[in-house]
Amino acid sequence: MNCAPASRPATTRTTGDAPCQTLMTAGHPAGAHHRGEVRMAQSVLARSRRPEVRRLADSIVAGQTVEIGGMRALLEAMTS
């Protein structure tokens, strides 16, 4: 598996689990991105009464929570 960013030149890409582990750690921007989406959607849920907005926010929370769980499970599998 190659989890190196696509923006990096191919000659500097690394392989193996190390880049994937870095990508999925809590301090990496990708992990922060998912958690940030959940926080923003929860903020919308706390404020909005519009059903269509609430459905979208619920969908974001559910989807990103699944993604975060998947990343954690993969990270656990790679480090155990």
RAJO-V88918 format. One record per backbone hydrogen bond with DSSP energy under -1.0 kcal/mol. CO is the residue of the C=O (numbers start at 1). NH is the residue of the N-H. E is the energy in kcal/mol with one decimal. If there is no record, write none. Layout:
CO | NH | E
CO | NH | E
This chain:
1 | 16 | -1.1
5 | 8 | -1.4
9 | 12 | -1.9
17 | 21 | -2.8
18 | 22 | -2.3
19 | 23 | -2.3
20 | 24 | -1.7
25 | 28 | -1.5
28 | 32 | -2.4
29 | 33 | -2.4
30 | 34 | -1.7
31 | 35 | -2.2
32 | 36 | -2.7
33 | 37 | -2.1
34 | 38 | -1.9
35 | 39 | -2.4
36 | 40 | -2.6
37 | 41 | -2.5
38 | 42 | -2.5
39 | 43 | -2.0
40 | 44 | -2.1
41 | 45 | -2.3
42 | 46 | -1.7
44 | 48 | -3.3
50 | 54 | -2.6
51 | 55 | -2.5
52 | 56 | -1.7
53 | 57 | -2.6
54 | 58 | -2.9
55 | 59 | -2.3
56 | 60 | -2.3
57 | 61 | -2.6
58 | 62 | -2.6
59 | 63 | -2.7
60 | 64 | -2.8
61 | 65 | -2.1
62 | 66 | -1.9
63 | 67 | -2.2
64 | 68 | -2.8
65 | 69 | -2.4
66 | 70 | -2.5
67 | 71 | -2.5
68 | 72 | -2.5
69 | 73 | -2.4
70 | 74 | -2.4
71 | 75 | -2.5
72 | 76 | -2.7
73 | 77 | -2.4
74 | 78 | -2.2
75 | 79 | -1.8
76 | 80 | -1.0
